[in-house]
Amino acid sequence: MKEAKIMNPRAFARKKIDIVIGTRPEAIKMAPLIIELRRRENFSVRVISTGQHTDMLKQALDFFKLKPDADLAIMKKNQTLDYITSSALLGVGETLDSDRPDAVLVHGDTTTAMASSLAAFHRRIPVGHVEAGLRSFDMQIPFPEEMNRVLIDRLAKWLFAPTELASANLRRENAVSGGYLYVTGNTVIDALFIALKLHKEPCSPVLSPLAGEAPFILMTAHRRESWGKPMERICSALLEVLRRHGEFRALVPMHKNPAVRDSMKDILGENERIILCDPLDYPDFVWSLGRCKIILSDSGGVQEEASALGKPVVVLRGVTERPEAVEHGTAILAGTEYDRIVTVADGLLSDEKKYREIEMRKSGNPFGDGRASERIADIMAETLR
């Protein structure tokens, strides 16, 4: 990985940085950076939570012993994209007006990140985008995340690309105009390494049937474009894979959204070999990633974590903004079609040689070495004037 070119970082008068998060993935991926920035004397860091997700976000922050300095608590039942966008834009804007930070840092592709970037831009407060440059090159997949990513990258002064490919995407788009572009690695790997070090055994009682050497498949699916018929096909494919491999169980942490939970409960709820549960605490989820045999997922972060662990991922999407995982060999695109999911998953479980080859690739993980937060903090110390 290309190192950030930082020479002799200097200590400046304490600079105020507001970090905005709203969802569990943002909390997980920004936690190591929050900790690193607060460790340094030249920064004063405030954490703003929009509360786009509530309990799931708190779970992640609790593990890292972090609390938001401001909580907008915007989450409500059946919230729409318009509601989240407008509420986050207004709430974050008012918070920035009262705090007047020197910079705002956001992460990834959420509606919280997009609205917060826009609020900062309206106030001429420079924005740093952690996990910049990811692209599927299809504005409809993932929706609305691809649009969010592109917009944030156009507004940001600091573009922290996790990989060389993400950096190349930004250069191709001429996204850097009077700002900074660095390849830093992904902070999700920083968080993963922290969790692996601190958490050895699961805490949730729902995981007790999987203790010991019980083989299981881990499945997560939540993408908006998979709601309805695609989710039904995904769940039916999991049933068929389990039918073919009678020694396996399946662990399915369900997203809080009713559009996801209803499909999963309807199709998977009566199968005794499937554990349906609420979203796991982050350390328990990391334990599950490390212990499962294969992963079926439409999550981008899971593709990165699985690469670091050498775990094969059947990607439940037709395209991915993490093509490095596919090129690395730990991720296989399967889409949401029943036959393709069954074929790929069955092949991984049936071919032990192929599985071992994938397992060995964790040493070449393309998403980072666990030092992304340190690099970003160095860059901010050098460039935030």
C-alpha positions as CSV (number, residue, x, y, z in Angstrom):
1,M,0.0,0.0,0.0
2,K,1.2,3.5,-0.8
3,E,2.1,5.4,2.3
4,A,0.7,8.9,2.9
5,K,3.5,11.3,2.1
6,I,3.7,13.2,5.4
7,M,6.9,14.8,6.6
8,N,7.5,16.0,10.1
9,P,3.9,16.6,11.3
10,R,3.8,19.8,13.4
11,A,1.7,20.5,16.4
12,F,-0.6,23.5,15.8
13,A,-3.0,25.3,18.1
14,R,-5.8,22.9,19.0
15,K,-8.0,22.5,16.0
16,K,-11.7,21.7,16.4
17,I,-12.9,18.7,14.4
18,D,-16.5,17.5,14.4
19,I,-17.0,13.9,13.4
20,V,-20.6,13.1,12.3
21,I,-22.0,9.5,12.4
22,G,-25.5,8.2,12.2
23,T,-25.4,4.4,11.6
24,R,-23.7,1.4,13.1
25,P,-21.2,1.0,10.3
26,E,-20.1,4.6,10.6
27,A,-19.7,4.2,14.3
28,I,-17.5,1.1,13.9
29,K,-15.3,2.6,11.1
30,M,-14.9,6.0,12.7
31,A,-14.3,4.8,16.3
32,P,-10.6,4.1,15.8
33,L,-10.1,7.5,14.1
34,I,-11.9,9.3,17.0
35,I,-9.7,7.5,19.5
36,E,-6.5,8.4,17.5
37,L,-7.4,12.0,17.0
38,R,-8.3,12.4,20.7
39,R,-5.0,10.9,21.7
40,R,-3.2,13.9,20.1
41,E,-2.8,17.2,21.8
42,N,-3.4,19.3,18.7
43,F,-7.0,18.3,18.2
44,S,-10.3,19.0,20.0
45,V,-12.8,16.4,18.8
46,R,-16.6,16.4,19.1
47,V,-18.7,13.5,18.0
48,I,-22.1,14.3,16.6
49,S,-24.7,11.5,16.2
50,T,-27.7,12.1,13.9
51,G,-29.3,9.0,15.3
52,Q,-30.2,7.7,11.8
53,H,-30.0,4.4,13.6
54,T,-30.2,4.4,17.4
55,D,-29.7,1.1,19.3
56,M,-27.4,-0.3,16.6
57,L,-25.2,2.7,16.7
58,K,-25.0,2.7,20.5
59,Q,-24.0,-0.9,20.5
60,A,-20.9,-0.1,18.4
61,L,-20.0,3.0,20.4
62,D,-20.3,1.2,23.7
63,F,-17.7,-1.4,22.6
64,F,-15.2,1.4,21.9
65,K,-16.2,3.2,25.1
66,L,-17.3,6.3,23.2
67,K,-20.4,8.5,23.6
68,P,-21.6,11.2,21.2
69,D,-21.2,14.8,22.4
70,A,-24.4,15.7,20.6
71,D,-27.2,13.4,19.7
72,L,-29.9,14.7,17.2
73,A,-32.0,11.5,17.7
74,I,-33.7,11.9,14.3
75,M,-34.7,8.2,14.0
76,K,-38.5,7.5,13.7
77,K,-40.6,4.6,12.6
78,N,-40.8,4.1,8.8
79,Q,-38.4,7.0,8.2
80,T,-38.0,8.0,4.5
81,L,-34.9,9.1,2.7
82,D,-36.4,12.6,2.4
83,Y,-37.0,12.7,6.2
84,I,-33.5,11.5,7.1
85,T,-31.9,13.9,4.7
86,S,-33.8,17.0,5.8
87,S,-33.6,16.2,9.5
88,A,-29.8,15.5,9.4
89,L,-29.2,18.6,7.2
90,L,-31.1,20.9,9.6
91,G,-29.8,19.3,12.8
92,V,-26.2,19.0,11.8
93,G,-26.3,22.6,10.4
94,E,-27.6,24.0,13.7
95,T,-24.9,22.1,15.6
96,L,-22.2,23.4,13.3
97,D,-23.5,26.9,13.8
98,S,-23.1,26.6,17.6
99,D,-19.7,24.8,17.5
100,R,-18.0,26.4,14.5
101,P,-15.4,23.6,14.0
102,D,-12.3,23.9,11.8
103,A,-13.2,20.8,9.9
104,V,-15.9,18.1,9.6
105,L,-15.1,14.4,9.0
106,V,-17.7,12.0,7.6
107,H,-17.5,8.4,6.6
108,G,-18.6,6.4,3.6
109,D,-21.9,6.6,1.8
110,T,-24.8,7.1,4.2
111,T,-27.5,9.7,4.1
112,T,-26.1,11.1,7.3
113,A,-22.7,11.6,5.7
114,M,-24.1,13.2,2.6
115,A,-26.4,15.6,4.5
116,S,-23.6,16.5,7.0
117,S,-21.2,17.2,4.2
118,L,-23.8,19.5,2.6
119,A,-24.4,21.3,5.9
120,A,-20.7,21.9,6.3
121,F,-20.3,23.1,2.7
122,H,-23.1,25.6,3.2
123,R,-21.0,27.1,6.1
124,R,-17.7,26.9,4.2
125,I,-16.4,24.4,6.7
126,P,-13.9,22.0,5.0
127,V,-15.0,18.4,4.9
128,G,-12.9,15.2,5.1
129,H,-14.3,12.1,3.5
130,V,-13.1,8.8,5.1
131,E,-13.5,5.9,2.6
132,A,-13.5,8.2,-0.4
133,G,-13.5,7.1,-4.1
134,L,-15.5,3.8,-3.9
135,R,-17.6,3.4,-7.0
136,S,-20.1,0.8,-8.5
137,F,-20.6,3.1,-11.5
138,D,-24.3,2.5,-11.3
139,M,-26.4,5.2,-9.5
140,Q,-29.1,2.7,-8.8
141,I,-26.9,0.1,-7.1
142,P,-26.4,0.5,-4.2
143,F,-29.2,3.0,-3.8
144,P,-28.9,5.8,-2.7
145,E,-25.4,5.1,-1.5
146,E,-23.7,5.5,-4.9
147,M,-25.1,9.0,-5.3
148,N,-24.1,9.9,-1.7
149,R,-20.5,8.8,-2.3
150,V,-20.1,10.8,-5.5
151,L,-21.7,14.0,-4.0
152,I,-19.5,13.8,-0.8
153,D,-16.4,13.4,-2.9
154,R,-17.2,16.5,-4.8
155,L,-17.7,18.5,-1.6
156,A,-14.7,17.2,0.3
157,K,-11.4,18.9,0.8
158,W,-9.7,15.8,2.2
159,L,-10.2,12.6,0.3
160,F,-9.0,9.6,2.3
161,A,-9.1,6.7,-0.2
162,P,-8.8,3.2,1.2
163,T,-7.1,1.7,-1.8
164,E,-5.1,2.7,-4.9
165,L,-8.1,1.8,-7.0
166,A,-10.4,4.2,-5.1
167,S,-7.7,6.9,-5.5
168,A,-7.6,6.2,-9.2
169,N,-11.4,6.6,-9.4
170,L,-11.1,10.1,-7.9
171,R,-8.3,11.2,-10.2
172,R,-10.2,10.0,-13.2
173,E,-13.2,12.1,-12.1
174,N,-10.9,15.1,-11.4
175,A,-12.5,15.1,-7.9
176,V,-9.5,16.8,-6.3
177,S,-9.6,20.6,-6.8
178,G,-7.5,22.5,-4.3
179,G,-7.7,19.7,-1.8
180,Y,-5.9,16.6,-0.7
181,L,-6.0,13.0,-1.9
182,Y,-4.3,10.2,0.1
183,V,-4.4,6.4,0.1
184,T,-4.7,5.5,3.8
185,G,-6.2,2.0,4.0
186,N,-9.6,1.5,5.5
187,T,-10.4,2.2,9.1
188,V,-12.7,-0.8,9.2
189,I,-9.6,-3.0,9.4
190,D,-8.3,-0.9,12.3
191,A,-11.6,-1.6,14.1
192,L,-11.5,-5.3,13.2
193,F,-8.0,-5.7,14.7
194,I,-9.1,-4.0,17.9
195,A,-12.1,-6.3,18.2
196,L,-10.0,-9.4,17.5
197,K,-7.5,-8.4,20.2
198,L,-10.1,-7.6,22.9
199,H,-12.9,-10.1,22.3
200,K,-12.1,-13.8,22.1
201,E,-15.5,-15.5,23.0
202,P,-19.1,-14.6,22.1
203,C,-21.3,-13.0,24.8
204,S,-24.8,-13.2,23.2
205,P,-26.8,-16.3,24.3
206,V,-28.1,-16.7,20.8
207,L,-24.7,-17.8,19.7
208,S,-24.4,-20.6,22.3
209,P,-25.6,-23.3,19.8
210,L,-22.6,-22.4,17.7
211,A,-20.0,-22.8,20.4
212,G,-17.3,-25.3,19.8
213,E,-16.7,-26.5,16.3
214,A,-20.3,-26.4,15.0
215,P,-20.1,-25.4,11.3
216,F,-22.3,-22.6,10.2
217,I,-23.0,-20.1,7.4
218,L,-23.3,-16.4,8.2
219,M,-25.8,-14.4,6.2
220,T,-26.5,-10.7,6.2
221,A,-28.7,-8.9,3.7
222,H,-30.3,-5.5,4.0
223,R,-29.8,-3.4,0.8
224,R,-32.8,-1.4,-0.4
225,E,-32.5,-2.8,-3.9
226,S,-32.9,-6.3,-2.5
227,W,-36.2,-5.7,-0.7
228,G,-39.1,-7.8,-1.9
229,K,-38.6,-10.5,-4.5
230,P,-34.8,-10.4,-4.5
231,M,-34.8,-10.9,-0.7
232,E,-37.2,-13.8,-1.1
233,R,-34.8,-15.5,-3.6
234,I,-31.8,-14.9,-1.3
235,C,-33.6,-16.6,1.6
236,S,-34.8,-19.5,-0.5
237,A,-31.3,-20.0,-1.8
238,L,-30.0,-20.3,1.8
239,L,-32.6,-23.0,2.5
240,E,-31.4,-25.0,-0.5
241,V,-27.7,-24.7,0.5
242,L,-28.6,-26.0,4.0
243,R,-30.6,-28.9,2.4
244,R,-27.5,-29.9,0.5
245,H,-25.2,-29.6,3.5
246,G,-26.9,-31.2,6.4
247,E,-24.1,-30.7,8.8
248,F,-24.4,-26.9,8.6
249,R,-26.5,-24.4,10.5
250,A,-27.0,-20.7,9.5
251,L,-26.8,-17.5,11.5
252,V,-28.8,-14.6,10.2
253,P,-28.7,-11.3,12.1
254,M,-31.6,-9.4,10.8
255,H,-31.6,-5.7,10.0
256,K,-34.1,-3.6,12.0
257,N,-36.0,-2.6,8.8
258,P,-39.4,-4.4,8.6
259,A,-38.9,-4.8,4.8
260,V,-36.0,-7.1,5.6
261,R,-37.2,-8.8,8.7
262,D,-40.6,-9.8,7.3
263,S,-39.1,-11.6,4.3
264,M,-36.6,-13.4,6.5
265,K,-39.1,-14.5,9.1
266,D,-41.6,-15.7,6.5
267,I,-39.2,-17.9,4.7
268,L,-36.6,-18.8,7.3
269,G,-38.5,-18.7,10.5
270,E,-39.6,-22.3,10.7
271,N,-36.2,-23.9,10.0
272,E,-34.7,-25.3,13.2
273,R,-31.2,-25.1,11.7
274,I,-31.4,-21.3,11.2
275,I,-30.8,-18.8,14.0
276,L,-32.6,-15.6,13.3
277,C,-31.6,-12.9,15.7
278,D,-31.4,-9.1,16.1
279,P,-28.2,-7.4,15.0
280,L,-25.3,-8.6,17.0
281,D,-23.1,-6.4,19.1
282,Y,-20.0,-5.6,17.1
283,P,-17.6,-7.9,18.9
284,D,-20.0,-10.8,18.6
285,F,-20.4,-10.1,14.9
286,V,-16.6,-10.1,14.5
287,W,-16.5,-13.5,16.4
288,S,-19.1,-14.8,13.9
289,L,-17.1,-13.6,10.9
290,G,-14.1,-15.5,12.2
291,R,-15.9,-18.7,13.1
292,C,-18.2,-19.2,10.2
293,K,-17.3,-21.3,7.2
294,I,-18.6,-18.9,4.5
295,I,-20.5,-15.6,4.4
296,L,-23.5,-14.6,2.2
297,S,-23.8,-10.8,2.3
298,D,-24.6,-7.7,0.5
299,S,-22.6,-5.6,2.9
300,G,-19.5,-3.7,1.6
301,G,-17.8,-3.6,5.0
302,V,-18.2,-7.4,5.4
303,Q,-16.3,-7.8,2.1
304,E,-13.4,-5.9,3.5
305,E,-13.4,-7.6,6.9
306,A,-13.7,-11.0,5.2
307,S,-10.6,-10.2,3.1
308,A,-8.6,-9.5,6.2
309,L,-9.8,-12.8,7.8
310,G,-9.4,-15.0,4.6
311,K,-13.1,-15.8,4.6
312,P,-15.0,-16.4,1.3
313,V,-18.0,-14.1,0.7
314,V,-20.8,-14.8,-1.6
315,V,-21.7,-11.2,-2.5
316,L,-25.5,-10.9,-2.8
317,R,-25.2,-8.0,-5.4
318,G,-24.6,-7.8,-9.1
319,V,-21.9,-5.2,-8.7
320,T,-19.6,-4.1,-5.9
321,E,-17.8,-0.9,-5.2
322,R,-15.1,-3.1,-3.6
323,P,-13.8,-4.9,-6.7
324,E,-10.5,-5.4,-4.9
325,A,-12.2,-8.1,-2.9
326,V,-13.2,-9.9,-6.0
327,E,-9.8,-9.5,-7.6
328,H,-8.2,-10.7,-4.3
329,G,-10.3,-13.9,-4.6
330,T,-12.1,-13.6,-1.3
331,A,-15.4,-12.3,-2.8
332,I,-17.5,-13.9,-5.5
333,L,-20.3,-11.9,-7.1
334,A,-23.6,-13.9,-7.1
335,G,-26.3,-11.3,-7.4
336,T,-29.7,-12.1,-6.0
337,E,-30.7,-14.9,-8.4
338,Y,-31.5,-18.2,-6.7
339,D,-29.5,-20.5,-9.0
340,R,-26.4,-18.4,-8.9
341,I,-26.3,-18.1,-5.1
342,V,-26.9,-21.8,-4.6
343,T,-24.2,-22.7,-7.2
344,V,-21.5,-20.4,-5.7
345,A,-22.2,-21.3,-2.0
346,D,-22.5,-25.0,-2.7
347,G,-19.2,-24.9,-4.6
348,L,-17.4,-23.3,-1.8
349,L,-18.7,-25.8,0.8
350,S,-18.0,-28.8,-1.5
351,D,-14.5,-27.9,-2.7
352,E,-12.2,-28.0,0.3
353,K,-9.1,-27.2,-1.9
354,K,-10.7,-24.1,-3.3
355,Y,-11.8,-23.0,0.1
356,R,-8.2,-23.4,1.6
357,E,-6.8,-21.3,-1.3
358,I,-9.1,-18.5,-0.4
359,E,-8.3,-18.8,3.3
360,M,-4.6,-18.4,2.6
361,R,-5.2,-15.0,1.0
362,K,-5.7,-13.1,4.2
363,S,-2.0,-12.2,4.3
364,G,-2.5,-10.0,1.2
365,N,-5.6,-8.2,2.3
366,P,-6.0,-5.1,0.0
367,F,-7.9,-3.0,2.4
368,G,-5.3,-2.0,4.9
369,D,-2.9,-3.0,7.7
370,G,-4.8,-1.5,10.7
371,R,-3.0,1.9,10.6
372,A,-5.4,3.9,8.5
373,S,-6.5,6.0,11.5
374,E,-3.0,6.9,12.4
375,R,-2.3,8.0,8.8
376,I,-5.4,10.2,8.6
377,A,-4.5,11.8,11.9
378,D,-1.0,12.6,10.6
379,I,-2.5,14.1,7.5
380,M,-4.9,16.3,9.4
381,A,-2.1,17.4,11.7
382,E,0.0,18.5,8.7
383,T,-2.7,20.0,6.5
384,L,-5.4,21.5,8.8
385,R,-4.4,25.2,9.0
